Amino acid sequence: MNYRTAALALGLAILLQMGCKREMPKPPPPPPAEVAVATPIVRDVTEYEEFTGRLESSHPVEVRARVGGQILSDDFTEGGLVKEGDLLFLIDERPYQIALQTAEATVAQAESRLDLAKADLKRGEKALAGGALGPEEVDGRRAAVRDAEARIRAAEAQREEAKLNLSWCRVTAPISGRISRKLATKGNMITGSSNMSTGTLLTNIVALDPIYCYVDADERLVLKYQNHAKEKKFTSAREGRLPCWLKLSDQEGYKYEGYVDFVDNRINPTTGTQRARGLFANADGFLVPGFFAYMRVPGLVLKDAVLVLDEAIATDQNRKYVLVVDEKDIVHYRPVVLGPREGHMRVITSGLAKTDRIIINGAMRARPGAPVKPTLMPMPTEPRPSVAITGMNAPRPATAPASAPASQPGGGAR
C-alpha cells in the first residue's frame, strides 16, 4: 500500500517537472504603426530678409515765427489734422502795417524825385541845344535821373520786405499732416527771425502719406547682396525699384506694400550697419511716425527648392531632422539643413531628396529602423493636417505628457 502511494507520488512529480519545462508560446509582434507620409513640394522660392525698424514721417516740419510780437490767436486743434494753408497763429500786425505804410510813402517820395529829375533833364537838354547851358551841367542832371531811379528800386524793395513781414504775422500750415501741441499760446510774446533756427518754435507738423520705415542692414548682409548684384543674381535698390512689405508689432502678415527708395552711401562705423528706407502709402493715416515695425525685402530666388511642412521637422539637441520611410517601409532618421521659412513651410537646403517620403503624422509611434504602415498623401501647406487613418487621431492615454518631447516631430523647426 505504501509502495503504491510512493510510486504514484513520484510519477506526479515527474509529470509536473516536465510540464514546467514546456516553453510558453511567444506573443505575436505588434502590427506596424500607421503613419501619414508625403513627398516634398518642389518649386521656386524667393528668399526674404526681415528687418526691424521705426516709422518716420516723410516730411516733418518745424513751425517757427518769422517775425516777433504778441500772439493774438492760436486757433487749431492740438494733435489734429491740418491742411496746407490753414491759419495756425496770428501775430499782432499793427507794427508791420505801420512799417508797410512808411515804405509805401518812401516809394512815393522817390517817384516824385524821379519826375522832378526827368523834368530838369528835359529842360537842360533844350538849353544845351540853344547854347544856354553847358554839357557838364546836363551830365549832372542825367546822373540825377539815374540816382532817382535807383532810389525808387531801393524803396520798392523796402516795401516788399514790409509786405512780407506783414504776411508772416499770419502763421499758416506749410504742409498737410498731423499737428503737434502748441509750444506758444495766445498772449505770449515771441521772437521772430529770418533765420529759422533762432525764431520761436511754435509747433511741428508731420506728413503722414506717404510714410517711411528706416531699417539697418548689417555689414555681412550688405556684402552678401553686393556680391549677388555683381554676379547679376540680384537687382539692388540703387538699380531698380525693389519692393518691400511692412507689418506692425501686433500684426501677423505683411499687409502694407511699398518699395525701397533710399540706401545710404556709407556703413556706420559705430554700428557696422547701413541705413535703408522703405516708402509706404498711408492714406488712412493708420501708420504713425515712431511705430516699431518689421520690414520684409525680397532677396535671391531659390530654384527648385525642396519644401516640407515646418511641423514635420524635429529637433535633436542642436540638430534638425525628419523621419523618412524607404521603399521597404522602414523608418530612417535623416538630419537636414534648414533654409528660409515660407509661410508654414520650410525650405530644406540639404539632407532630403525630392522623392523622399517624410512622416508628417504619426511620428510619435514611429521609431528609426522599425517598419511602419505608410499612407501617402499630398504635402500639406497648413499646420495640423486632418488625416483620416484608423487609429491616428485616437486620443492619447491620460498618462501621456501634455506636449511632445523636443526630440519628436510635430513642434516645428524654430
Secondary structure by P-SEA (a helix, b strand, c coil): caaaaaaaaaaaaaaaaaaaacccccccccccbbbbbbcccbbbbbbbbbbbbbbbbcbbbbbbbcccccccccccccccccccccccccccaaaaaaaaaaaaaaaaaaaaaaaaaaaaaaaaaaaaaaccccaaaaaaaaaaaaaaaaaaaaaaaaaaaaaaaaaaccccccccccccccccccccccccccccccccccbbbbbccbbbbbbbbcaaaaaaaaaaaaaccccccccccccbbbbccccccccbbbbbccccccccccccbbbbbbbbbcccccccccccbbbbbbccccccccccccccccccccbbbbbbbccccbbbbbbbbbccccccbbbbccccccccccccccccccccccccbbbbbccccccccccccccccccccccccccccccccccccc
